[in-house]
Amino acid sequence: MLTTSARQLFDHITHVISSIYEPEEARSITFWLLQNKLGLTKTSIVTDKVITSVAAKDFNDWIARLLRHEPIQYILGETEFRGRTFRVNSHVLIPRPETEELVEWVLEEYKSAPVKNCRILDIGTGSGCIAVSLAAEIPGSEVWAIDISSGAISIAEQNARLQHVTVHFRQMDILSGNLPEEFPVYFDYIISNPPYVTIAEKEQMLTNVIAYEPHQALFVPDDDPLLFYKVIASFSQSSLPEWGKLFVELNEHFSQETSTLMQSFGLHTTIRHDLFGKPRMMCGSLSA
């Protein structure tokens, strides 16, 4: 066992990982780690509480994993999304703030025109953060979610149980077009954060994303960057009622191209910018 103080532990980890993280991010990651693993609070650190429960092996393992650029969320096995705790591992993307904004947009639309017994489909559910959040926040909703990865479906099912909601998860490839027979005839809302990063953009990405997050959920061919949007648009054309809405996250570099594609399938589109001013979300509907 390792005996130290909260402040010493905090300062040491922060110093070591500052070699690969900006100082503020290093402090944030260190606090998140110590809060989750040791139950430390900011008060514990300020008052320099004595810590005797840290096994040296665990301590060194945390630092080694951080220095290999492994995301803190994977080390902890969880992350926060809209105030809820979601389990994550290398089978699923780590939920981003932009996805929280997308969910908020869906909820805005629902609150402005509530749909009774709302039917929702999440395409490429990953951790289930979208599907589970909407199931929790839209009363009486019937939520379905699909993903090609069995590992992702397993994590998403765990998150639904953790949040005490019902979501109908199915493992399937949306590109195959072979939809489950038990699917509803229509969905009031279809939501997706599909793969949209081109291979050419890969070299601009952070090491912790490229090395650890699932490439299947990230990348599309350079010669067909709208691959998933074509299939989603076609499916939405036949599965949305007149009042229904499609919500998708966008590659900011292809926002107009995606909008034009959606319009070619008869969808009226609106693009929304995220908190950083980037065109990252789109809503489409069959009625103007």
Secondary structure, DSSP 8 states (H G I E B T S, - for coil): -EEEEHHHHHHHHHHHHTTTS-HHHHHHHHHHHHHHHH---HHHHHTT-EEEEE-HHHHHHHHHHHHTT--HHHHHTEEEETTEEEE--TTS----HHHHHHHHHHHHHHHHS--TT-EEEEES-TTSHHHHHHHHHSTT-EEEEEES-HHHHHHHHHHHHHTT---EEEE--GGG----TTS-S--SEEEE----EEGGGGGGS-HHHHHHS-GGGTEE-TT-TTHHHHHHHHHHHHH--TT-EEEEE--GGGHHHHHHHHHHTT-EEEEEE-TTS-EEEEEEES--
